[in-house]
Amino acid sequence: MNTTAVTTSSGARTGQPAAISTAAADDDEINISEWIDILIDRKWLVAAVTALALVLGVAYAVMATPIYQSNLLVQVEDAAPDAKGFLGEASSLFEVKTPATGEIQVIRSRMVLGAAVDQTRAYVDARPRYLPVLGTWLARRASGLSEPGFLGIGGYVNGKESIRVVRFDVPAELEDEASFLLTAQGEGKYTLKNAALDRPLTGIVGQPLHHALEDGAIDLLIDKLEGKPGAEFIVSRASQLRTVENLQKRLQLSEQGKQSNVISVVLEDSDRDRLSRILNAIGEQYVQQNVERKAAEAQKTLIFLDEQLPEFRRQLEASEDAYTRFRNKNGTVAFDEEAKGVLAQTIELQTKLLEAQQKRRELAAHFTDANLRVRTIDGQIAAIEKEIGGLNARVSRMPTLQQDALRLERDVRVNSGLYQSLQNNALQLRLVKEGKTGNVRLLDKAAKPKQPIKPQKSLIVALALALGLLAGTALAIVRSWLFRGVQDPQEIESHTGLPVYSVVPFTAEQTALDQSIAAGVKGIKLLAVTHPDSPSIEALRSLRIALQFATLEAGNNRVLITGATPGIGKSFVSGNFAAIMAHAGKRVLLIDADMRKGHLNKQFGLPRENGLSELLAGELSAQQAIRSQVLPNLDILTTGKLPTNPADMLMSESFVRLLDMMSAQYELVVIDTPPVLVAADTAAVAPYMGAVLLVARADQTQLGELNESAKRLAHGGKAVSGVIFNGIDLTRRHYGSQGYRYGGYRYTAYKYND
């Protein structure tokens, strides 16, 4: 034989609130086991949220429009002044070096992107009017044209329909705003509709469509339209500025490596053909503007040289004539070694001076005198002139004939070399101008990508699963904390001031009994009868002892058992407590006064009819209404037929007289009444009771409900005697791992074996 003893707090046994022990300080600490219990209890909520997130993630991964990526590579070359080839010297005259970071901004400029947008007509958006949500997904998997419409509505398509627009111009007021609806009519015809049009326009594929409006005109040219009659297409025209700005945001530019001068231009798009067209147009326009810029610089320099060449030719001819006249008059003059050295140095310095002066004039066309480059060249000119002045001083000490010969030969050689150099430069600049070359080149053109980079299906599914688990867990915890019921009887005592007389653990045997009752199985289905050694029954036996102290000063032997809300187990407590008291030798009457939804009769296998309602109505006598000896020493008065006015019947004098009469005949009268917060019946009956017990269910009843119930009963004239804490699940981790601590003691079921 097994018996079970149940230990409760000393505070509960005396009917006084249990003192808060030091163990209660752990209430505010995070209990991992409690979190685990919350997740276990709400596992289906977590599973549902996770499944929903996973389904949405998979749906998005499968149905999302694929995004492709392509790129092109551009190299910015440094053309050094001493570059090999006949163009090197000329290029140094106008070369402006730009670092890769500067070229990145050039590529991103409206000058380059605007030209690329115009070249590719990227501001025109023409696409089939796909079925919402599923249309694009179905179209990617279709093998031919679809039948227009969905359930007979509209001209939605989901097949291989396509359209190509060569030109589409609209008034500025319709740019970026209005979308035109184009409907295929068959045989190459179509109609164009928009709210700005007074009537639909009709056009033919391959032929321009022109329609004048008050503020402009609509020009449309379509060279390809594939779709069955009735198929609809969306055609819109964006402004060039908005298209360029959008392209600037999407374009990704970066230098490959460190100081490599190789720029990568990356773009993403859902249309592979459009992606490669736009990128290649950007590359072409960038290279073209670079060539044009260099050609323009060469042209400016060439114009300057063309203006200077005649003047230098006249200087050369004048110096040659003067030297010829000198030789004709004086013959050839022989120079000594010193004169030859001075002549060579003078020619070299004079050539450098002229080149520096030429460079100074070129810089003056672009910069002010305060510019660093201009000041530098001015310093070089001053130094050369100083050296030339020194050589002239040496020449002045030579014989007069030798001085004149030296000066004339120097002028001829300097003017001849400078004139020849300028002629060569002019020729090379013409070649540069006509050669269509620049200092940038396109290394790799944009190729049409085969595989999309987005969506990354495996990553999306994994992320959806993780987010679903996280969201489900968070929702379970939030719901638990926002709608959590009382978990600790000490919460009741500390927040309501009501003593907890008994803590009744949850038992699976009662669940089986409830299922039998629901299935209509005959016989008594009372836990105190079928499982008298259950921990729940032992807990109710402890209530018998605690109740003796609570009813010592009571004026009668009537005990009312109720609760704040339905479904907390008050009928379970009433029936089993009455059976326990009867088994202890007391003569007990159990009254089911819940004439709204009472069902105590089902636990005892009794019919509902011929009970309390008929007795109060005067249709039956007490002897006829009361079921005697349902169990030894236990009589039961069922609800009877559920009346339409239960509150009026319980507030009647007949019910008061019945209570007085039953108290005289029985040692204990146990009354089960409707929930306090649902009906006013209990507040009307409570003043005639010796003790009033509130049943609270673990994880369901809230402290506010208990406080409100106690307040209503107190307003009716009867204070709540105590609370029965029902349905605590000791199998939960934060209960079962170490028992349930209550008021400084552990609530534990102890087994004794013979």
C-alpha positions in Angstrom: 0.0 0.0 0.0 1.3 3.4 -1.0 0.3 6.6 0.9 1.3 10.1 0.1 2.0 12.9 2.5 2.0 16.5 1.3 4.0 19.3 3.0 2.8 22.9 2.9 4.0 26.0 4.5 3.4 26.7 8.2 1.7 29.9 7.2 -0.9 28.0 5.2 -1.7 25.7 8.1 -2.4 28.5 10.5 -4.5 30.4 7.9 -2.2 33.4 8.0 -0.1 34.8 5.2 3.2 33.1 4.9 6.3 35.2 5.8 8.5 36.1 2.9 11.6 33.9 3.2 15.0 34.6 1.8 14.3 32.2 -0.9 11.6 34.5 -2.3 14.4 36.9 -3.2 15.1 34.6 -6.2 11.7 35.5 -7.7 13.1 38.5 -9.6 16.0 36.6 -10.9 16.0 35.0 -14.3 15.3 31.3 -14.1 16.4 29.4 -17.1 14.2 26.5 -16.3 11.2 28.8 -16.2 12.1 30.0 -19.7 12.4 26.5 -20.9 9.0 25.7 -19.4 7.5 28.7 -21.2 8.8 27.5 -24.5 7.6 23.9 -23.9 4.2 25.1 -22.9 3.9 27.3 -26.0 5.8 25.0 -28.3 3.0 25.0 -30.9 3.0 28.8 -31.0 6.8 28.8 -31.5 6.4 26.1 -34.2 3.6 28.0 -35.9 5.5 31.2 -36.1 8.6 29.4 -37.2 6.7 27.5 -39.9 5.0 30.7 -41.1 8.4 32.5 -41.3 9.9 29.5 -43.1 7.0 29.4 -45.6 7.3 33.1 -46.3 11.1 32.7 -46.7 10.8 29.8 -49.1 8.0 31.6 -51.0 10.2 34.7 -51.3 13.3 32.7 -52.3 11.3 30.9 -55.0 9.1 33.7 -56.3 11.4 36.8 -55.9 12.6 38.3 -59.2 16.2 37.3 -59.9 18.8 40.1 -59.7 21.8 39.8 -62.0 25.2 41.6 -61.7 27.7 42.5 -64.3 30.8 44.8 -64.4 33.3 46.4 -66.7 36.9 47.3 -66.1 38.5 50.7 -67.1 42.2 51.4 -67.0 43.4 55.0 -66.5 46.9 55.2 -68.1 49.7 57.6 -67.0 51.1 59.0 -70.3 54.6 60.0 -69.2 56.3 63.0 -71.0 59.1 60.7 -72.2 56.8 58.0 -73.5 58.1 56.1 -76.4 56.9 56.9 -79.9 56.4 60.1 -81.8 53.3 61.1 -79.8 55.1 61.3 -76.5 56.5 64.8 -76.8 53.3 66.3 -78.1 51.1 64.6 -75.5 53.2 66.2 -72.7 52.1 69.6 -73.9 48.5 69.1 -72.9 48.4 66.0 -70.7 46.4 66.6 -67.5 46.9 63.6 -65.2 43.8 62.6 -63.1 44.0 60.0 -60.3 41.6 57.0 -60.3 39.4 58.6 -57.6 38.9 61.6 -59.8 38.0 59.4 -62.8 35.5 57.5 -60.6 33.6 60.8 -60.1 33.8 61.5 -63.9 32.2 58.1 -64.6 29.5 58.9 -62.0 28.9 62.3 -63.5 25.6 63.3 -65.3 27.7 64.0 -68.4 28.7 60.3 -68.8 25.6 58.7 -67.3 23.2 61.1 -69.1 24.8 60.2 -72.5 24.6 56.5 -71.6 20.9 56.8 -70.6 20.1 58.6 -73.9 22.0 56.0 -75.8 20.1 53.0 -74.2 16.8 54.8 -73.7 16.9 53.7 -70.1 14.3 56.2 -69.1 11.7 54.1 -71.0 10.1 51.3 -69.0 8.0 48.9 -71.0 7.0 45.5 -69.5 4.1 43.1 -69.6 1.3 43.6 -67.0 2.0 40.4 -65.1 -0.5 38.7 -62.7 0.1 40.1 -59.2 2.4 38.1 -56.9 2.7 35.0 -59.0 2.9 36.6 -62.5 6.6 37.0 -62.8 7.3 33.6 -61.3 4.9 31.9 -63.8 6.4 33.9 -66.7 9.9 32.7 -65.9 8.7 29.2 -66.2 6.4 29.6 -69.2 7.2 28.2 -72.6 4.9 30.3 -74.7 2.4 33.1 -74.8 -0.4 33.1 -72.1 -4.1 33.7 -72.4 -4.7 37.3 -71.2 -6.8 37.8 -68.1 -7.2 36.3 -64.7 -10.6 34.9 -63.8 -12.0 37.0 -66.5 -10.6 40.2 -65.0 -8.2 42.5 -66.9 -5.5 41.6 -69.4 -3.0 40.2 -67.0 -0.4 37.9 -68.6 2.0 35.2 -67.2 3.8 33.9 -70.2 6.6 34.9 -72.6 5.0 38.2 -73.7 7.5 40.9 -74.6 7.7 44.5 -75.9 10.5 46.7 -77.2 10.1 50.4 -77.5 12.4 52.4 -79.7 11.2 55.9 -78.8 8.7 57.2 -76.2 8.5 60.9 -75.6 5.8 62.5 -73.5 5.2 66.1 -72.1 7.3 66.9 -69.1 4.2 66.9 -66.9 3.7 63.2 -67.6 7.2 62.1 -67.0 7.9 60.2 -63.7 4.1 60.3 -63.0 1.8 58.6 -65.5 1.9 55.0 -66.7 0.3 54.2 -70.0 -1.6 51.0 -70.5 -0.9 49.4 -73.9 -3.2 46.6 -75.1 -2.3 44.3 -78.0 -5.1 44.0 -80.6 -3.6 41.4 -82.9 -2.1 41.8 -86.4 0.5 44.2 -85.1 -2.0 46.8 -83.8 -2.3 48.1 -80.3 -4.2 50.7 -78.2 -2.7 53.2 -75.8 -4.7 54.5 -72.8 -4.0 57.0 -70.1 -6.0 59.4 -68.0 -4.4 62.4 -69.8 -5.8 61.1 -73.1 -9.4 62.0 -74.1 -9.6 58.8 -76.1 -7.5 55.6 -76.6 -4.8 56.0 -79.2 -4.4 53.3 -81.9 -1.0 52.4 -83.3 0.8 49.9 -85.5 4.1 48.1 -84.6 7.0 49.6 -86.6 5.2 52.8 -87.4 5.5 56.1 -85.3 2.5 57.1 -83.3 2.2 60.9 -82.8 -0.5 62.6 -80.8 -0.5 66.3 -79.9 -1.6 67.6 -76.5 -2.0 71.1 -75.1 1.4 71.1 -73.4 3.3 68.9 -75.8 3.0 65.7 -77.7 3.2 61.9 -77.3 5.6 60.1 -79.7 5.8 56.4 -79.6 7.6 53.9 -81.8 7.4 50.1 -81.0 9.4 47.7 -83.1 8.5 44.5 -81.2 5.2 43.4 -79.6 4.5 39.8 -78.7 1.3 38.9 -77.0 -2.1 37.5 -77.8 -5.0 40.0 -78.4 -6.0 41.5 -75.1 -2.6 41.2 -73.5 -1.7 44.3 -71.6 1.6 46.1 -71.1 2.7 48.9 -68.9 4.7 51.7 -70.6 6.1 54.6 -68.7 8.6 57.5 -69.3 10.9 58.8 -66.6 12.8 62.0 -66.9 16.4 61.8 -67.8 17.4 63.5 -64.5 15.6 61.0 -62.3 16.9 58.1 -64.4 20.5 59.4 -64.0 20.0 59.9 -60.3 18.7 56.4 -59.9 21.6 55.0 -61.9 24.1 57.0 -59.7 22.7 55.4 -56.6 22.8 51.8 -58.1 26.3 52.2 -59.6 29.2 50.7 -57.6 32.6 52.1 -58.5 35.9 51.2 -56.9 39.6 51.0 -57.7 40.9 47.5 -58.1 43.8 47.1 -55.8 45.9 49.9 -54.4 46.9 52.6 -56.9 46.3 50.3 -59.8 44.4 52.9 -61.8 42.0 50.1 -62.8 38.4 51.0 -62.0 35.6 48.4 -61.6 32.1 49.6 -62.6 29.5 47.2 -61.1 25.7 47.3 -61.7 22.8 45.1 -60.7 19.5 44.7 -62.6 16.7 42.2 -63.1 17.0 42.4 -66.9 20.2 40.8 -68.2 20.0 42.5 -71.6 19.4 45.9 -70.2 22.1 45.4 -67.6 24.8 44.7 -70.2 23.6 47.5 -72.6 23.7 50.2 -69.9 27.1 49.2 -68.6 28.7 49.0 -72.0 27.1 52.4 -72.9 28.7 53.8 -69.8 32.1 52.5 -70.8 31.8 53.8 -74.3 30.6 57.2 -73.2 33.4 57.5 -70.6 36.1 56.6 -73.1 34.6 58.9 -75.7 34.5 61.9 -73.4 38.1 61.2 -72.5 39.1 61.1 -76.1 37.2 64.3 -76.9 38.7 66.0 -73.9 42.2 65.2 -75.0 41.4 66.2 -78.6 40.0 69.5 -77.4 43.2 70.1 -75.4 45.3 69.2 -78.4 43.1 71.6 -80.6 43.7 74.5 -78.2 47.4 73.9 -78.2 47.5 73.5 -82.0 45.6 76.8 -82.4 48.2 78.5 -80.3 51.1 76.9 -82.2 49.6 77.9 -85.6 49.5 81.5 -84.4 53.2 81.3 -83.2 54.7 79.4 -86.1 54.6 82.3 -88.7 56.3 84.7 -86.2 59.0 82.1 -85.4 59.5 81.6 -89.2 60.0 85.3 -89.7 62.5 85.4 -86.9 64.4 82.4 -88.5 64.4 84.0 -91.9 65.6 87.3 -90.5 68.5 85.7 -88.6 69.5 83.7 -91.6 69.5 86.8 -93.8 71.6 88.7 -91.3 74.1 85.8 -91.0 74.3 85.5 -94.8 75.1 89.2 -95.2 77.7 89.0 -92.5 79.5 86.1 -94.2 79.3 87.7 -97.6 80.9 90.8 -96.2 83.5 89.3 -93.8 83.9 85.7 -95.0 84.0 82.8 -92.7 85.2 83.6 -89.1 87.2 80.9 -87.3 86.3 80.5 -83.6 88.8 79.5 -81.0 88.0 76.8 -78.4 86.6 79.3 -75.9 84.3 80.8 -78.5 83.1 77.4 -79.6 82.3 76.5 -76.0 80.5 79.8 -75.3 78.5 79.3 -78.5 77.4 75.8 -77.6 76.3 76.9 -74.1 74.6 80.0 -75.4 72.6 78.0 -77.9 71.6 75.5 -75.3 70.5 78.1 -72.8 68.8 80.2 -75.4 66.8 77.2 -76.5 65.8 76.4 -72.9 64.8 80.0 -72.4 62.6 80.0 -75.5 61.0 76.7 -74.4 60.4 78.0 -70.9 58.9 81.2 -72.2 56.7 79.1 -74.5 55.6 77.0 -71.6 54.9 80.2 -69.6 52.5 81.4 -72.3 50.7 78.0 -72.3 50.3 78.1 -68.5 49.1 81.8 -68.6 46.2 80.6 -70.6 45.0 78.4 -67.8 46.4 79.8 -64.5 47.0 83.2 -62.9 50.4 84.6 -62.1 50.0 83.5 -58.4 49.7 79.9 -59.4 52.5 77.7 -58.1 53.3 76.2 -61.5 53.5 79.7 -63.1 55.8 81.0 -60.3 58.0 77.9 -60.7 58.5 78.5 -64.5 59.1 82.2 -63.8 62.0 81.2 -61.5 63.4 78.9 -64.1 63.3 81.7 -66.7 65.1 84.1 -64.3 67.8 81.5 -63.7 68.4 80.9 -67.4 68.5 84.6 -68.2 71.1 85.0 -65.4 73.3 82.3 -67.0 72.9 83.8 -70.4 73.9 87.2 -69.0 77.1 85.7 -67.6 77.9 84.2 -71.1 77.2 87.5 -72.7 79.7 89.2 -70.4 82.4 86.7 -71.6 81.4 87.3 -75.2 81.8 91.1 -74.7 85.5 90.6 -74.0 86.1 88.9 -77.4 87.1 90.8 -80.6 84.2 92.7 -82.2 84.2 90.6 -85.4 84.1 87.4 -83.4 81.3 88.8 -81.2 79.1 89.6 -84.2 79.8 86.2 -85.9 79.0 84.4 -82.6 75.8 86.3 -82.1 74.5 85.8 -85.6 75.3 82.0 -85.7 73.7 81.6 -82.3 70.5 83.3 -83.5 70.3 81.1 -86.6 70.8 77.9 -84.7 68.4 78.7 -81.9 65.6 80.0 -84.2 66.1 77.0 -86.6 65.9 74.4 -83.8 63.0 76.0 -82.1 61.0 76.5 -85.4 61.7 72.8 -86.3 60.6 71.6 -82.9 57.4 73.6 -83.1 56.6 72.3 -86.5 57.1 68.7 -85.2 54.9 69.4 -82.3 52.1 70.8 -84.5 52.3 67.8 -86.7 52.1 65.4 -83.8 49.2 67.4 -82.2 47.3 67.0 -85.5 47.9 63.3 -85.4 46.7 63.2 -81.8 43.6 65.2 -82.6 42.7 63.0 -85.5 43.9 59.7 -83.9 40.9 59.4 -81.5 43.1 58.2 -78.6 42.9 59.0 -74.9 44.6 58.0 -71.7 41.8 55.6 -70.7 40.9 52.3 -72.2 38.2 49.7 -71.7 39.8 46.5 -70.5 36.7 44.3 -70.1 33.3 44.9 -71.5 30.1 44.0 -69.6 29.1 40.4 -70.3 25.5 39.2 -70.1 25.4 37.2 -66.8 24.0 33.7 -66.7 23.3 33.2 -63.0 21.6 35.6 -60.7 23.3 36.8 -57.5 20.0 37.4 -55.7 18.0 36.0 -54.1 20.4 33.7 -52.3 17.9 31.0 -51.6 19.8 28.9 -49.1 20.7 32.0 -47.1 17.1 33.4 -47.2 15.7 30.0 -46.0 18.2 29.8 -43.2 17.6 33.4 -42.2 13.9 32.9 -42.3 14.2 29.8 -40.1 16.4 31.6 -37.6 14.2 34.7 -37.5 11.1 32.5 -37.2 12.6 30.7 -34.2 13.6 34.0 -32.7 10.2 35.6 -33.3 8.3 32.6 -32.1 10.4 32.5 -28.9 10.0 36.2 -28.3 6.3 36.0 -28.9 5.9 33.1 -26.5 7.8 34.9 -23.8 6.0 38.2 -24.4 2.6 36.4 -24.3 3.6 34.6 -21.2 4.6 37.8 -19.4 1.7 39.9 -20.6 -0.9 37.3 -19.9 0.8 35.1 -17.3 -1.1 33.8 -14.5 0.0 33.3 -10.9 2.9 30.8 -10.7 3.8 31.1 -7.0 1.3 30.9 -4.1 3.5 33.4 -2.3 2.6 35.9 -5.0 -1.0 35.6 -3.9 -0.2 36.1 -0.2 2.2 39.0 -0.8 0.0 40.9 -3.3 -3.5 40.1 -2.1 -3.1 39.5 1.6 -5.1 36.3 1.4 -3.7 33.1 2.9 -3.2 30.1 0.7 -4.8 27.1 2.4 -3.7 24.5 0.0 -1.6 24.0 -3.1 -3.1 21.3 -5.3 -0.8 19.8 -7.9 -1.9 18.9 -11.4 -2.5 15.2 -12.0 -2.9 13.4 -15.3 -5.5 11.0 -13.7 -7.9 13.9 -13.6 -7.4 14.6 -17.3 -8.3 11.0 -18.0 -11.5 11.3 -15.8 -12.5 14.5 -17.7 -12.2 12.7 -21.0 -14.3 9.9 -19.7 -17.0 12.4 -18.6 -16.9 14.0 -22.0 -17.3 10.7 -23.6 -20.4 9.9 -21.5 -19.0 7.0 -19.6 -21.4 6.1 -16.7 -20.4 5.9 -13.1 -18.6 8.1 -10.5 -15.7 9.9 -12.1 -14.3 11.5 -8.9 -10.5 11.6 -8.3 -11.0 11.0 -4.5 -12.8 7.8 -5.3 -10.8 6.5 -8.3 -7.3 7.6 -7.0 -7.5 8.3 -3.3 -3.7 8.3 -3.0 -3.2 11.0 -5.7 -1.1 14.0 -4.6 -4.0 16.3 -5.5 -6.2 14.5 -3.0 -3.6 14.6 -0.3 -3.4 18.4 -0.8 -7.1 18.7 -0.4 -6.9 16.6 2.8 -4.5 19.3 4.2 -7.3 21.8 3.4 -9.5 20.0 5.9 -7.0 20.8 8.7 -6.5 24.4 7.6 -10.2 24.9 7.3 -10.9 23.9 10.9 -8.9 26.9 12.1 -10.6 29.2 9.7 -14.1 28.2 10.7 -13.6 28.2 14.5 -15.1 31.7 14.7 -17.6 31.3 11.8 -21.3 31.5 12.6 -22.2 28.4 10.6 -20.8 25.2 9.0 -21.3 26.4 5.4 -18.2 26.6 3.1 -18.6 28.3 -0.3 -16.1 27.4 -3.0 -15.9 29.7 -6.0 -13.3 31.2 -8.4 -12.7 34.4 -10.3 -13.3 33.0 -13.8 -14.5 29.7 -15.4 -12.2 26.8 -16.1 -10.0 27.0 -12.9 -11.2 23.8 -11.3 -13.6 25.0 -8.6 -16.0 22.1 -9.2 -13.1 19.7 -9.0 -12.1 21.1 -5.7 -15.7 21.2 -4.4 -16.6 17.6 -5.3 -13.3 16.1 -4.1 -13.2 18.2 -0.9 -16.8 17.1 0.0 -15.9 13.5 -0.7 -12.8 13.7 1.5 -14.7 15.3 4.4 -17.4 12.6 4.1 -14.7 9.9 4.1 -13.4 11.4 7.3 -16.7 10.6 9.0 -18.5 13.9 8.7 -22.0 14.1 7.3 -21.7 16.4 4.3 -24.1 18.0 1.8 -22.7 19.1 -1.5 -24.8 21.8 -3.2 -24.2 22.7 -6.9 -25.5 26.3 -6.8 -23.9 27.2 -10.2 -27.3 27.2 -12.0 -25.7 28.7 -15.0 -23.2 26.0 -16.1 -22.8 23.7 -13.1 -21.7 20.2 -13.8 -20.9 18.5 -10.5 -23.6 15.9 -11.3 -21.4 14.5 -14.1 -18.5 13.7 -11.6 -20.9 11.6 -9.6 -22.8 10.1 -12.5 -26.1 11.8 -11.6 -28.7 13.5 -13.8 -29.0 17.3 -13.6 -32.8 17.5 -13.3 -34.8 17.5 -10.0 -32.4 19.5 -8.0 -31.9 23.0 -6.6 -33.9 25.0 -9.1 -36.9 22.8 -8.7 -36.6 22.8 -4.9 -36.5 26.6 -4.8 -39.4 26.8 -7.2 -41.4 24.7 -4.8 -41.8 21.9 -7.3 -40.0 19.4 -5.1 -39.4 18.9 -1.4 -35.9 18.7 0.1 -36.2 14.9 0.5 -37.1 14.6 -3.1 -34.3 16.9 -4.5 -31.4 15.7 -2.4 -29.6 12.5 -3.6 -28.8 10.7 -0.4 -25.7 8.6 0.2 -24.1 9.0 -3.2 -21.0 8.2 -1.3 -20.9 7.2 2.4 -21.9 10.3 4.4 -22.2 12.4 1.3 -25.5 13.8 -0.1 -25.7 15.9 -3.2 -28.1 18.6 -4.4 -27.6 19.1 -8.1 -28.4 22.3 -10.0 -31.7 21.0 -11.4 -33.0 22.3 -14.6 -31.0 25.5 -15.4 -33.3 28.4 -14.8 -33.5 31.8 -16.6 -33.2 33.8 -13.4 -30.5 32.0 -11.3 -29.5 35.2 -9.4 -33.0 35.9 -8.3 -33.5 32.4 -7.0 -30.2 32.5 -5.0 -31.2 35.8 -3.5 -34.7 34.6 -2.4 -35.8 33.9 1.1 -36.4 30.3 0.1 -32.7 29.7 -0.5 -31.8 31.3 2.9 -34.2 29.1 4.7 -32.9 26.1 2.8 -29.3 26.9 4.0 -30.4 27.2 7.6 -32.3 23.9 7.4 -29.4 22.1 5.8 -26.9 23.4 8.3 -28.9 21.9 11.1 -29.1 18.5 9.4 -25.5 18.2 8.2 -22.1 18.7 9.9 -20.7 20.4 6.8 -22.4 22.1 3.8 -20.2 22.6 0.7 -21.6 25.0 -1.9 -20.2 25.4 -5.4 -21.2 28.8 -7.0 -20.6 30.6 -10.3 -17.4 32.5 -10.9 -17.4 35.9 -9.1 -16.4 37.9 -12.1 -18.9 36.3 -14.4 -22.1 36.5 -12.3 -23.4 38.3 -9.3 -24.8 35.1 -7.8 -21.8 34.4 -5.5 -21.7 37.9 -4.0 -25.4 37.4 -3.1 -24.9 34.1 -1.4 -21.5 34.8 0.3 -22.9 36.7 3.3 -24.7 33.6 4.5 -21.5 31.4 4.5 -19.2 30.5 7.3 -16.1 30.4 5.0 -15.5 31.6 1.5 -12.7 30.0 -0.5 -11.4 31.3 -3.9 -9.9 28.8 -6.3 -6.9 30.1 -8.3 -5.3 28.1 -11.1 -1.6 28.1 -11.7 -0.5 29.9 -14.9 -4.1 31.0 -15.6 -5.6 33.1 -12.8 -4.1 36.6 -12.5 -3.6 38.6 -9.4 -5.9 41.3 -10.6 -8.7 38.8 -10.9 -8.2 37.6 -7.3 -8.1 41.2 -6.0 -11.2 42.1 -7.9 -13.1 39.0 -6.7 -12.1 39.7 -3.1 -13.3 43.3 -3.5 -16.7 42.3 -4.9 -17.3 39.8 -2.2 -16.2 42.3 0.5 -18.7 44.9 -1.0 -21.4 42.2 -0.7 -20.6 41.8 3.0 -18.3 38.8 3.2 -14.5 38.7 3.2 -12.7 35.9 1.5 -11.3 33.4 4.0 -8.5 32.0 1.8 -7.3 30.7 -1.5 -6.8 27.2 -2.9 -4.0 27.2 -5.5 -4.9 24.6 -8.0 -3.3 22.9 -11.0 0.4 23.5 -10.2 2.5 21.3 -12.6 5.3 19.7 -10.6 6.7 18.1 -13.7 7.8 21.4 -15.0 11.6 22.0 -14.9 11.6 24.9 -12.5 9.2 23.0 -10.2 10.2 19.4 -10.6 14.0 19.9 -10.4 13.9 20.8 -6.7 10.3 20.6 -5.6 8.3 23.7 -5.1 9.5 26.1 -2.4 6.5 27.7 -0.7 6.9 30.0 2.4 10.3 28.6 3.2 9.3 24.9 2.8 9.5 22.7 -0.2 6.2 21.4 -1.6 7.0 17.8 -2.4 5.1 14.5 -2.6 6.7 11.9 -0.3 6.0 8.2 -0.9 5.7 5.7 1.9 5.8 2.0 1.2 4.7 -0.8 3.6 
